[in-house]
Amino acid sequence: MKTEINPQESTRAEAFRLWMTSPMPMVTLVKTLDVSRLLRASRKMGVKFNTLLCWCIGRAASGIDEFYTMPDAGKLYRYDRLAVNVIVNNAKGDINSCDIPFSDDFQQFNRDYLELTAKAAAECESRYLEGYMVIGTSAMIGTELDTIVNQYTDQFTNPMVMWGRYRKGLFKTTLPISFQFHHVQMDGGHAARFLEQLQNTITNI
Protein backbone atom coordinates (compact mmCIF):
# COMPACT_ATOMS: atom_id res chain seq x y z
CA MET A 1 0.00 0.00 0.00
CA LYS A 2 1.12 3.55 -0.79
CA THR A 3 0.34 6.33 1.72
CA GLU A 4 1.22 10.02 1.50
CA ILE A 5 3.03 11.29 4.59
CA ASN A 6 3.96 14.74 5.87
CA PRO A 7 7.71 15.20 5.17
CA GLN A 8 8.05 17.42 8.25
CA GLU A 9 6.86 14.59 10.45
CA SER A 10 9.29 12.09 8.98
CA THR A 11 12.99 11.36 9.43
CA ARG A 12 13.54 12.77 5.91
CA ALA A 13 12.34 16.31 6.72
CA GLU A 14 15.68 18.04 6.25
CA ALA A 15 16.55 15.99 3.15
CA PHE A 16 13.14 16.86 1.66
CA ARG A 17 13.77 20.57 2.27
CA LEU A 18 17.25 20.46 0.75
CA TRP A 19 16.83 18.10 -2.20
CA MET A 20 13.20 17.91 -3.32
CA THR A 21 13.58 20.80 -5.75
CA SER A 22 17.17 20.04 -6.73
CA PRO A 23 17.65 19.76 -10.52
CA MET A 24 19.90 16.74 -9.93
CA PRO A 25 18.99 15.00 -6.66
CA MET A 26 20.39 11.57 -7.57
CA VAL A 27 23.53 10.09 -6.01
CA THR A 28 25.48 7.08 -7.32
CA LEU A 29 27.68 4.77 -5.24
CA VAL A 30 29.76 1.96 -6.73
CA LYS A 31 31.00 -1.17 -4.94
CA THR A 32 32.71 -4.29 -6.28
CA LEU A 33 31.04 -7.34 -4.77
CA ASP A 34 32.38 -10.84 -4.32
CA VAL A 35 29.70 -12.95 -6.01
CA SER A 36 31.53 -16.30 -5.91
CA ARG A 37 28.96 -17.94 -3.63
CA LEU A 38 26.08 -16.46 -5.61
CA LEU A 39 27.40 -18.00 -8.82
CA ARG A 40 27.88 -21.39 -7.16
CA ALA A 41 24.41 -21.23 -5.58
CA SER A 42 22.73 -20.34 -8.89
CA ARG A 43 24.37 -23.33 -10.59
CA LYS A 44 23.58 -25.70 -7.73
CA MET A 45 19.94 -24.57 -7.55
CA GLY A 46 19.51 -24.45 -11.34
CA VAL A 47 18.31 -20.82 -11.33
CA LYS A 48 19.47 -17.76 -13.20
CA PHE A 49 22.31 -15.76 -11.64
CA ASN A 50 20.43 -12.49 -12.22
CA THR A 51 17.24 -13.87 -10.62
CA LEU A 52 19.16 -14.80 -7.49
CA LEU A 53 20.94 -11.43 -7.45
CA CYS A 54 17.60 -9.59 -7.75
CA TRP A 55 16.29 -11.56 -4.77
CA CYS A 56 19.41 -10.64 -2.77
CA ILE A 57 18.83 -6.96 -3.66
CA GLY A 58 15.26 -7.15 -2.36
CA ARG A 59 16.37 -9.04 0.75
CA ALA A 60 19.07 -6.47 1.57
CA ALA A 61 16.73 -3.53 0.94
CA SER A 62 13.90 -5.01 3.01
CA GLY A 63 15.93 -4.53 6.21
CA ILE A 64 16.56 -0.82 5.63
CA ASP A 65 13.68 1.46 6.59
CA GLU A 66 14.52 4.23 4.11
CA PHE A 67 13.66 1.96 1.17
CA TYR A 68 9.99 2.11 2.18
CA THR A 69 9.78 5.90 1.74
CA MET A 70 10.05 7.60 -1.65
CA PRO A 71 9.49 11.09 -3.09
CA ASP A 72 7.26 11.53 -6.11
CA ALA A 73 5.90 14.69 -7.80
CA GLY A 74 6.82 16.94 -4.87
CA LYS A 75 5.30 14.67 -2.23
CA LEU A 76 6.60 11.97 0.09
CA TYR A 77 5.07 8.50 0.25
CA ARG A 78 5.36 5.52 2.56
CA TYR A 79 5.06 1.94 1.26
CA ASP A 80 4.60 -1.38 3.03
CA ARG A 81 5.81 -3.61 0.17
CA LEU A 82 8.85 -3.81 -2.09
CA ALA A 83 9.24 -5.01 -5.66
CA VAL A 84 12.22 -5.46 -7.95
CA ASN A 85 11.98 -4.28 -11.55
CA VAL A 86 13.82 -6.09 -14.35
CA ILE A 87 14.30 -5.36 -18.04
CA VAL A 88 13.03 -8.13 -20.34
CA ASN A 89 13.97 -8.87 -23.96
CA ASN A 90 10.67 -9.40 -25.74
CA ALA A 91 9.53 -11.48 -28.71
CA LYS A 92 9.81 -8.53 -31.09
CA GLY A 93 13.47 -7.92 -30.33
CA ASP A 94 12.68 -4.90 -28.16
CA ILE A 95 12.64 -4.56 -24.36
CA ASN A 96 9.95 -4.25 -21.72
CA SER A 97 9.89 -3.45 -18.03
CA CYS A 98 8.59 -5.96 -15.47
CA ASP A 99 7.96 -5.57 -11.71
CA ILE A 100 8.47 -8.65 -9.51
CA PRO A 101 6.97 -8.53 -5.99
CA PHE A 102 9.66 -9.23 -3.41
CA SER A 103 9.12 -12.26 -1.20
CA ASP A 104 11.43 -13.39 1.57
CA ASP A 105 10.79 -16.89 0.23
CA PHE A 106 13.16 -17.27 -2.73
CA GLN A 107 11.14 -20.09 -4.30
CA GLN A 108 8.06 -17.84 -4.42
CA PHE A 109 10.12 -14.96 -5.82
CA ASN A 110 11.59 -17.26 -8.47
CA ARG A 111 8.13 -18.52 -9.51
CA ASP A 112 6.85 -14.95 -9.83
CA TYR A 113 9.99 -13.91 -11.70
CA LEU A 114 9.67 -16.70 -14.28
CA GLU A 115 5.92 -16.26 -14.77
CA LEU A 116 5.85 -12.45 -15.02
CA THR A 117 8.94 -12.04 -17.19
CA ALA A 118 7.70 -14.77 -19.56
CA LYS A 119 4.38 -12.94 -19.96
CA ALA A 120 6.09 -9.59 -20.52
CA ALA A 121 8.38 -11.14 -23.14
CA ALA A 122 5.61 -13.02 -24.98
CA GLU A 123 3.04 -10.21 -24.90
CA CYS A 124 5.60 -7.44 -25.53
CA GLU A 125 4.04 -5.36 -22.78
CA SER A 126 5.55 -3.85 -19.67
CA ARG A 127 4.05 -5.03 -16.38
CA TYR A 128 3.89 -2.68 -13.39
CA LEU A 129 2.72 -3.21 -9.81
CA GLU A 130 0.70 -0.57 -7.95
CA GLY A 131 1.37 0.20 -4.30
CA TYR A 132 4.94 -1.12 -4.23
CA MET A 133 8.19 0.74 -3.72
CA VAL A 134 10.05 -0.54 -6.76
CA ILE A 135 13.81 -1.02 -6.94
CA GLY A 136 14.91 -0.79 -10.55
CA THR A 137 17.62 -3.05 -11.95
CA SER A 138 19.46 -3.19 -15.24
CA ALA A 139 21.86 -5.99 -16.21
CA MET A 140 24.07 -5.16 -19.19
CA ILE A 141 25.90 -8.46 -19.36
CA GLY A 142 27.18 -7.98 -22.90
CA THR A 143 30.43 -6.63 -21.47
CA GLU A 144 32.32 -6.04 -18.23
CA LEU A 145 31.63 -2.59 -16.79
CA ASP A 146 33.45 -0.60 -14.13
CA THR A 147 30.53 1.71 -13.32
CA ILE A 148 27.17 2.89 -14.66
CA VAL A 149 25.57 6.30 -14.13
CA ASN A 150 21.94 6.33 -15.19
CA GLN A 151 20.01 9.19 -16.76
CA TYR A 152 17.80 11.24 -14.44
CA THR A 153 14.21 12.27 -15.05
CA ASP A 154 11.81 13.81 -12.55
CA GLN A 155 9.29 11.19 -13.71
CA PHE A 156 11.40 8.45 -12.12
CA THR A 157 12.70 8.73 -8.55
CA ASN A 158 13.08 5.03 -7.74
CA PRO A 159 16.41 3.61 -6.60
CA MET A 160 18.30 1.74 -9.31
CA VAL A 161 20.88 -1.07 -9.13
CA MET A 162 22.92 -1.73 -12.29
CA TRP A 163 25.69 -4.11 -13.33
CA GLY A 164 27.50 -5.64 -16.29
CA ARG A 165 29.13 -9.05 -16.76
CA TYR A 166 30.71 -10.65 -13.69
CA ARG A 167 34.48 -11.19 -13.66
CA LYS A 168 35.87 -14.66 -13.00
CA GLY A 169 39.26 -14.67 -11.32
CA LEU A 170 41.53 -17.43 -10.09
CA PHE A 171 40.10 -17.46 -6.57
CA LYS A 172 36.87 -15.46 -6.72
CA THR A 173 34.25 -13.96 -9.01
CA THR A 174 33.57 -10.24 -8.68
CA LEU A 175 30.91 -7.85 -9.93
CA PRO A 176 30.98 -4.02 -9.80
CA ILE A 177 27.54 -2.75 -8.78
CA SER A 178 26.27 0.82 -9.32
CA PHE A 179 23.56 2.00 -6.93
CA GLN A 180 21.70 5.20 -7.77
CA PHE A 181 19.23 6.75 -5.31
CA HIS A 182 17.27 9.95 -4.70
CA HIS A 183 18.82 12.00 -1.89
CA VAL A 184 15.39 12.68 -0.38
CA GLN A 185 14.84 8.95 0.03
CA MET A 186 18.12 8.23 1.79
CA ASP A 187 21.58 9.57 2.61
CA GLY A 188 24.93 8.16 1.58
CA GLY A 189 25.25 6.30 4.87
CA HIS A 190 22.01 4.43 4.26
CA ALA A 191 23.11 3.57 0.72
CA ALA A 192 26.49 2.34 1.96
CA ARG A 193 24.72 0.16 4.54
CA PHE A 194 22.55 -1.29 1.78
CA LEU A 195 25.62 -2.23 -0.27
CA GLU A 196 27.23 -3.82 2.78
CA GLN A 197 24.02 -5.73 3.50
CA LEU A 198 23.85 -6.85 -0.13
CA GLN A 199 27.34 -8.29 0.15
CA ASN A 200 26.44 -10.00 3.43
CA THR A 201 23.29 -11.48 1.89
CA ILE A 202 25.30 -12.86 -1.02
CA THR A 203 28.04 -14.20 1.25
CA ASN A 204 25.56 -16.01 3.49
CA ILE A 205 23.23 -17.28 0.80
C-alpha positions as protocol buffer text, in pm:
chain_id: "A"
residue {
  index: 1
  type: MET
  ca { x: 0 y: 0 z: 0 }
}
residue {
  index: 2
  type: LYS
  ca { x: 112 y: 355 z: -79 }
}
residue {
  index: 3
  type: THR
  ca { x: 34 y: 633 z: 172 }
}
residue {
  index: 4
  type: GLU
  ca { x: 122 y: 1002 z: 150 }
}
residue {
  index: 5
  type: ILE
  ca { x: 303 y: 1129 z: 459 }
}
residue {
  index: 6
  type: ASN
  ca { x: 396 y: 1474 z: 587 }
}
residue {
  index: 7
  type: PRO
  ca { x: 771 y: 1520 z: 517 }
}
residue {
  index: 8
  type: GLN
  ca { x: 805 y: 1742 z: 825 }
}
residue {
  index: 9
  type: GLU
  ca { x: 686 y: 1459 z: 1045 }
}
residue {
  index: 10
  type: SER
  ca { x: 929 y: 1209 z: 898 }
}
residue {
  index: 11
  type: THR
  ca { x: 1299 y: 1136 z: 943 }
}
residue {
  index: 12
  type: ARG
  ca { x: 1354 y: 1277 z: 591 }
}
residue {
  index: 13
  type: ALA
  ca { x: 1234 y: 1631 z: 672 }
}
residue {
  index: 14
  type: GLU
  ca { x: 1568 y: 1804 z: 625 }
}
residue {
  index: 15
  type: ALA
  ca { x: 1655 y: 1599 z: 315 }
}
residue {
  index: 16
  type: PHE
  ca { x: 1314 y: 1686 z: 166 }
}
residue {
  index: 17
  type: ARG
  ca { x: 1377 y: 2057 z: 227 }
}
residue {
  index: 18
  type: LEU
  ca { x: 1725 y: 2046 z: 75 }
}
residue {
  index: 19
  type: TRP
  ca { x: 1683 y: 1810 z: -220 }
}
residue {
  index: 20
  type: MET
  ca { x: 1320 y: 1791 z: -332 }
}
residue {
  index: 21
  type: THR
  ca { x: 1358 y: 2080 z: -575 }
}
residue {
  index: 22
  type: SER
  ca { x: 1717 y: 2004 z: -673 }
}
residue {
  index: 23
  type: PRO
  ca { x: 1765 y: 1976 z: -1052 }
}
residue {
  index: 24
  type: MET
  ca { x: 1990 y: 1674 z: -993 }
}
residue {
  index: 25
  type: PRO
  ca { x: 1899 y: 1500 z: -666 }
}
residue {
  index: 26
  type: MET
  ca { x: 2039 y: 1157 z: -757 }
}
residue {
  index: 27
  type: VAL
  ca { x: 2353 y: 1009 z: -601 }
}
residue {
  index: 28
  type: THR
  ca { x: 2548 y: 708 z: -732 }
}
residue {
  index: 29
  type: LEU
  ca { x: 2768 y: 477 z: -524 }
}
residue {
  index: 30
  type: VAL
  ca { x: 2976 y: 196 z: -673 }
}
residue {
  index: 31
  type: LYS
  ca { x: 3100 y: -117 z: -494 }
}
residue {
  index: 32
  type: THR
  ca { x: 3271 y: -429 z: -628 }
}
residue {
  index: 33
  type: LEU
  ca { x: 3104 y: -734 z: -477 }
}
residue {
  index: 34
  type: ASP
  ca { x: 3238 y: -1084 z: -432 }
}
residue {
  index: 35
  type: VAL
  ca { x: 2970 y: -1295 z: -601 }
}
residue {
  index: 36
  type: SER
  ca { x: 3153 y: -1630 z: -591 }
}
residue {
  index: 37
  type: ARG
  ca { x: 2896 y: -1794 z: -363 }
}
residue {
  index: 38
  type: LEU
  ca { x: 2608 y: -1646 z: -561 }
}
residue {
  index: 39
  type: LEU
  ca { x: 2740 y: -1800 z: -882 }
}
residue {
  index: 40
  type: ARG
  ca { x: 2788 y: -2139 z: -716 }
}
residue {
  index: 41
  type: ALA
  ca { x: 2441 y: -2123 z: -558 }
}
residue {
  index: 42
  type: SER
  ca { x: 2273 y: -2034 z: -889 }
}
residue {
  index: 43
  type: ARG
  ca { x: 2437 y: -2333 z: -1059 }
}
residue {
  index: 44
  type: LYS
  ca { x: 2358 y: -2570 z: -773 }
}
residue {
  index: 45
  type: MET
  ca { x: 1994 y: -2457 z: -755 }
}
residue {
  index: 46
  type: GLY
  ca { x: 1951 y: -2445 z: -1134 }
}
residue {
  index: 47
  type: VAL
  ca { x: 1831 y: -2082 z: -1133 }
}
residue {
  index: 48
  type: LYS
  ca { x: 1947 y: -1776 z: -1320 }
}
residue {
  index: 49
  type: PHE
  ca { x: 2231 y: -1576 z: -1164 }
}
residue {
  index: 50
  type: ASN
  ca { x: 2043 y: -1249 z: -1222 }
}
residue {
  index: 51
  type: THR
  ca { x: 1724 y: -1387 z: -1062 }
}
residue {
  index: 52
  type: LEU
  ca { x: 1916 y: -1480 z: -749 }
}
residue {
  index: 53
  type: LEU
  ca { x: 2094 y: -1143 z: -745 }
}
residue {
  index: 54
  type: CYS
  ca { x: 1760 y: -959 z: -775 }
}
residue {
  index: 55
  type: TRP
  ca { x: 1629 y: -1156 z: -477 }
}
residue {
  index: 56
  type: CYS
  ca { x: 1941 y: -1064 z: -277 }
}
residue {
  index: 57
  type: ILE
  ca { x: 1883 y: -696 z: -366 }
}
residue {
  index: 58
  type: GLY
  ca { x: 1526 y: -715 z: -236 }
}
residue {
  index: 59
  type: ARG
  ca { x: 1637 y: -904 z: 75 }
}
residue {
  index: 60
  type: ALA
  ca { x: 1907 y: -647 z: 157 }
}
residue {
  index: 61
  type: ALA
  ca { x: 1673 y: -353 z: 94 }
}
residue {
  index: 62
  type: SER
  ca { x: 1390 y: -501 z: 301 }
}
residue {
  index: 63
  type: GLY
  ca { x: 1593 y: -453 z: 621 }
}
residue {
  index: 64
  type: ILE
  ca { x: 1656 y: -82 z: 563 }
}
residue {
  index: 65
  type: ASP
  ca { x: 1368 y: 146 z: 659 }
}
residue {
  index: 66
  type: GLU
  ca { x: 1452 y: 423 z: 411 }
}
residue {
  index: 67
  type: PHE
  ca { x: 1366 y: 196 z: 117 }
}
residue {
  index: 68
  type: TYR
  ca { x: 999 y: 211 z: 218 }
}
residue {
  index: 69
  type: THR
  ca { x: 978 y: 590 z: 174 }
}
residue {
  index: 70
  type: MET
  ca { x: 1005 y: 760 z: -165 }
}
residue {
  index: 71
  type: PRO
  ca { x: 949 y: 1109 z: -309 }
}
residue {
  index: 72
  type: ASP
  ca { x: 726 y: 1153 z: -611 }
}
residue {
  index: 73
  type: ALA
  ca { x: 590 y: 1469 z: -780 }
}
residue {
  index: 74
  type: GLY
  ca { x: 682 y: 1694 z: -487 }
}
residue {
  index: 75
  type: LYS
  ca { x: 530 y: 1467 z: -223 }
}
residue {
  index: 76
  type: LEU
  ca { x: 660 y: 1197 z: 9 }
}
residue {
  index: 77
  type: TYR
  ca { x: 507 y: 850 z: 25 }
}
residue {
  index: 78
  type: ARG
  ca { x: 536 y: 552 z: 256 }
}
residue {
  index: 79
  type: TYR
  ca { x: 506 y: 194 z: 126 }
}
residue {
  index: 80
  type: ASP
  ca { x: 460 y: -138 z: 303 }
}
residue {
  index: 81
  type: ARG
  ca { x: 581 y: -361 z: 17 }
}
residue {
  index: 82
  type: LEU
  ca { x: 885 y: -381 z: -209 }
}
residue {
  index: 83
  type: ALA
  ca { x: 924 y: -501 z: -566 }
}
residue {
  index: 84
  type: VAL
  ca { x: 1222 y: -546 z: -795 }
}
residue {
  index: 85
  type: ASN
  ca { x: 1198 y: -428 z: -1155 }
}
residue {
  index: 86
  type: VAL
  ca { x: 1382 y: -609 z: -1435 }
}
residue {
  index: 87
  type: ILE
  ca { x: 1430 y: -536 z: -1804 }
}
residue {
  index: 88
  type: VAL
  ca { x: 1303 y: -813 z: -2034 }
}
residue {
  index: 89
  type: ASN
  ca { x: 1397 y: -887 z: -2396 }
}
residue {
  index: 90
  type: ASN
  ca { x: 1067 y: -940 z: -2574 }
}
residue {
  index: 91
  type: ALA
  ca { x: 953 y: -1148 z: -2871 }
}
residue {
  index: 92
  type: LYS
  ca { x: 981 y: -853 z: -3109 }
}
residue {
  index: 93
  type: GLY
  ca { x: 1347 y: -792 z: -3033 }
}
residue {
  index: 94
  type: ASP
  ca { x: 1268 y: -490 z: -2816 }
}
residue {
  index: 95
  type: ILE
  ca { x: 1264 y: -456 z: -2436 }
}
residue {
  index: 96
  type: ASN
  ca { x: 995 y: -425 z: -2172 }
}
residue {
  index: 97
  type: SER
  ca { x: 989 y: -345 z: -1803 }
}
residue {
  index: 98
  type: CYS
  ca { x: 859 y: -596 z: -1547 }
}
residue {
  index: 99
  type: ASP
  ca { x: 796 y: -557 z: -1171 }
}
residue {
  index: 100
  type: ILE
  ca { x: 847 y: -865 z: -951 }
}
residue {
  index: 101
  type: PRO
  ca { x: 697 y: -853 z: -599 }
}
residue {
  index: 102
  type: PHE
  ca { x: 966 y: -923 z: -341 }
}
residue {
  index: 103
  type: SER
  ca { x: 912 y: -1226 z: -120 }
}
residue {
  index: 104
  type: ASP
  ca { x: 1143 y: -1339 z: 157 }
}
residue {
  index: 105
  type: ASP
  ca { x: 1079 y: -1689 z: 23 }
}
residue {
  index: 106
  type: PHE
  ca { x: 1316 y: -1727 z: -273 }
}
residue {
  index: 107
  type: GLN
  ca { x: 1114 y: -2009 z: -430 }
}
residue {
  index: 108
  type: GLN
  ca { x: 806 y: -1784 z: -442 }
}
residue {
  index: 109
  type: PHE
  ca { x: 1012 y: -1496 z: -582 }
}
residue {
  index: 110
  type: ASN
  ca { x: 1159 y: -1726 z: -847 }
}
residue {
  index: 111
  type: ARG
  ca { x: 813 y: -1852 z: -951 }
}
residue {
  index: 112
  type: ASP
  ca { x: 685 y: -1495 z: -983 }
}
residue {
  index: 113
  type: TYR
  ca { x: 999 y: -1391 z: -1170 }
}
residue {
  index: 114
  type: LEU
  ca { x: 967 y: -1670 z: -1428 }
}
residue {
  index: 115
  type: GLU
  ca { x: 592 y: -1626 z: -1477 }
}
residue {
  index: 116
  type: LEU
  ca { x: 585 y: -1245 z: -1502 }
}
residue {
  index: 117
  type: THR
  ca { x: 894 y: -1204 z: -1719 }
}
residue {
  index: 118
  type: ALA
  ca { x: 770 y: -1477 z: -1956 }
}
residue {
  index: 119
  type: LYS
  ca { x: 438 y: -1294 z: -1996 }
}
residue {
  index: 120
  type: ALA
  ca { x: 609 y: -959 z: -2052 }
}
residue {
  index: 121
  type: ALA
  ca { x: 838 y: -1114 z: -2314 }
}
residue {
  index: 122
  type: ALA
  ca { x: 561 y: -1302 z: -2498 }
}
residue {
  index: 123
  type: GLU
  ca { x: 304 y: -1021 z: -2490 }
}
residue {
  index: 124
  type: CYS
  ca { x: 560 y: -744 z: -2553 }
}
residue {
  index: 125
  type: GLU
  ca { x: 404 y: -536 z: -2278 }
}
residue {
  index: 126
  type: SER
  ca { x: 555 y: -385 z: -1967 }
}
residue {
  index: 127
  type: ARG
  ca { x: 405 y: -503 z: -1638 }
}
residue {
  index: 128
  type: TYR
  ca { x: 389 y: -268 z: -1339 }
}
residue {
  index: 129
  type: LEU
  ca { x: 272 y: -321 z: -981 }
}
residue {
  index: 130
  type: GLU
  ca { x: 70 y: -57 z: -795 }
}
residue {
  index: 131
  type: GLY
  ca { x: 137 y: 20 z: -430 }
}
residue {
  index: 132
  type: TYR
  ca { x: 494 y: -112 z: -423 }
}
residue {
  index: 133
  type: MET
  ca { x: 819 y: 74 z: -372 }
}
residue {
  index: 134
  type: VAL
  ca { x: 1005 y: -54 z: -676 }
}
residue {
  index: 135
  type: ILE
  ca { x: 1381 y: -102 z: -694 }
}
residue {
  index: 136
  type: GLY
  ca { x: 1491 y: -79 z: -1055 }
}
residue {
  index: 137
  type: THR
  ca { x: 1762 y: -305 z: -1195 }
}
residue {
  index: 138
  type: SER
  ca { x: 1946 y: -319 z: -1524 }
}
residue {
  index: 139
  type: ALA
  ca { x: 2186 y: -599 z: -1621 }
}
residue {
  index: 140
  type: MET
  ca { x: 2407 y: -516 z: -1919 }
}
residue {
  index: 141
  type: ILE
  ca { x: 2590 y: -846 z: -1936 }
}
residue {
  index: 142
  type: GLY
  ca { x: 2718 y: -798 z: -2290 }
}
residue {
  index: 143
  type: THR
  ca { x: 3043 y: -663 z: -2147 }
}
residue {
  index: 144
  type: GLU
  ca { x: 3232 y: -604 z: -1823 }
}
residue {
  index: 145
  type: LEU
  ca { x: 3163 y: -259 z: -1679 }
}
residue {
  index: 146
  type: ASP
  ca { x: 3345 y: -60 z: -1413 }
}
residue {
  index: 147
  type: THR
  ca { x: 3053 y: 171 z: -1332 }
}
residue {
  index: 148
  type: ILE
  ca { x: 2717 y: 289 z: -1466 }
}
residue {
  index: 149
  type: VAL
  ca { x: 2557 y: 630 z: -1413 }
}
residue {
  index: 150
  type: ASN
  ca { x: 2194 y: 633 z: -1519 }
}
residue {
  index: 151
  type: GLN
  ca { x: 2001 y: 919 z: -1676 }
}
residue {
  index: 152
  type: TYR
  ca { x: 1780 y: 1124 z: -1444 }
}
residue {
  index: 153
  type: THR
  ca { x: 1421 y: 1227 z: -1505 }
}
residue {
  index: 154
  type: ASP
  ca { x: 1181 y: 1381 z: -1255 }
}
residue {
  index: 155
  type: GLN
  ca { x: 929 y: 1119 z: -1371 }
}
residue {
  index: 156
  type: PHE
  ca { x: 1140 y: 845 z: -1212 }
}
residue {
  index: 157
  type: THR
  ca { x: 1270 y: 873 z: -855 }
}
residue {
  index: 158
  type: ASN
  ca { x: 1308 y: 503 z: -774 }
}
residue {
  index: 159
  type: PRO
  ca { x: 1641 y: 361 z: -660 }
}
residue {
  index: 160
  type: MET
  ca { x: 1830 y: 174 z: -931 }
}
residue {
  index: 161
  type: VAL
  ca { x: 2088 y: -107 z: -913 }
}
residue {
  index: 162
  type: MET
  ca { x: 2292 y: -173 z: -1229 }
}
residue {
  index: 163
  type: TRP
  ca { x: 2569 y: -411 z: -1333 }
}
residue {
  index: 164
  type: GLY
  ca { x: 2750 y: -564 z: -1629 }
}
residue {
  index: 165
  type: ARG
  ca { x: 2913 y: -905 z: -1676 }
}
residue {
  index: 166
  type: TYR
  ca { x: 3071 y: -1065 z: -1369 }
}
residue {
  index: 167
  type: ARG
  ca { x: 3448 y: -1119 z: -1366 }
}
residue {
  index: 168
  type: LYS
  ca { x: 3587 y: -1466 z: -1300 }
}
residue {
  index: 169
  type: GLY
  ca { x: 3926 y: -1467 z: -1132 }
}
residue {
  index: 170
  type: LEU
  ca { x: 4153 y: -1743 z: -1009 }
}
residue {
  index: 171
  type: PHE
  ca { x: 4010 y: -1746 z: -657 }
}
residue {
  index: 172
  type: LYS
  ca { x: 3687 y: -1546 z: -672 }
}
residue {
  index: 173
  type: THR
  ca { x: 3425 y: -1396 z: -901 }
}
residue {
  index: 174
  type: THR
  ca { x: 3357 y: -1024 z: -868 }
}
residue {
  index: 175
  type: LEU
  ca { x: 3091 y: -785 z: -993 }
}
residue {
  index: 176
  type: PRO
  ca { x: 3098 y: -402 z: -980 }
}
residue {
  index: 177
  type: ILE
  ca { x: 2754 y: -275 z: -878 }
}
residue {
  index: 178
  type: SER
  ca { x: 2627 y: 82 z: -932 }
}
residue {
  index: 179
  type: PHE
  ca { x: 2356 y: 200 z: -693 }
}
residue {
  index: 180
  type: GLN
  ca { x: 2170 y: 520 z: -777 }
}
residue {
  index: 181
  type: PHE
  ca { x: 1923 y: 675 z: -531 }
}
residue {
  index: 182
  type: HIS
  ca { x: 1727 y: 995 z: -470 }
}
residue {
  index: 183
  type: HIS
  ca { x: 1882 y: 1200 z: -189 }
}
residue {
  index: 184
  type: VAL
  ca { x: 1539 y: 1268 z: -38 }
}
residue {
  index: 185
  type: GLN
  ca { x: 1484 y: 895 z: 3 }
}
residue {
  index: 186
  type: MET
  ca { x: 1812 y: 823 z: 179 }
}
residue {
  index: 187
  type: ASP
  ca { x: 2158 y: 957 z: 261 }
}
residue {
  index: 188
  type: GLY
  ca { x: 2493 y: 816 z: 158 }
}
residue {
  index: 189
  type: GLY
  ca { x: 2525 y: 630 z: 487 }
}
residue {
  index: 190
  type: HIS
  ca { x: 2201 y: 443 z: 426 }
}
residue {
  index: 191
  type: ALA
  ca { x: 2311 y: 357 z: 72 }
}
residue {
  index: 192
  type: ALA
  ca { x: 2649 y: 234 z: 196 }
}
residue {
  index: 193
  type: ARG
  ca { x: 2472 y: 16 z: 454 }
}
residue {
  index: 194
  type: PHE
  ca { x: 2255 y: -129 z: 178 }
}
residue {
  index: 195
  type: LEU
  ca { x: 2562 y: -223 z: -27 }
}
residue {
  index: 196
  type: GLU
  ca { x: 2723 y: -382 z: 278 }
}
residue {
  index: 197
  type: GLN
  ca { x: 2402 y: -573 z: 350 }
}
residue {
  index: 198
  type: LEU
  ca { x: 2385 y: -685 z: -13 }
}
residue {
  index: 199
  type: GLN
  ca { x: 2734 y: -829 z: 15 }
}
residue {
  index: 200
  type: ASN
  ca { x: 2644 y: -1000 z: 343 }
}
residue {
  index: 201
  type: THR
  ca { x: 2329 y: -1148 z: 189 }
}
residue {
  index: 202
  type: ILE
  ca { x: 2530 y: -1286 z: -102 }
}
residue {
  index: 203
  type: THR
  ca { x: 2804 y: -1420 z: 125 }
}
residue {
  index: 204
  type: ASN
  ca { x: 2556 y: -1601 z: 349 }
}
residue {
  index: 205
  type: ILE
  ca { x: 2323 y: -1728 z: 80 }
}
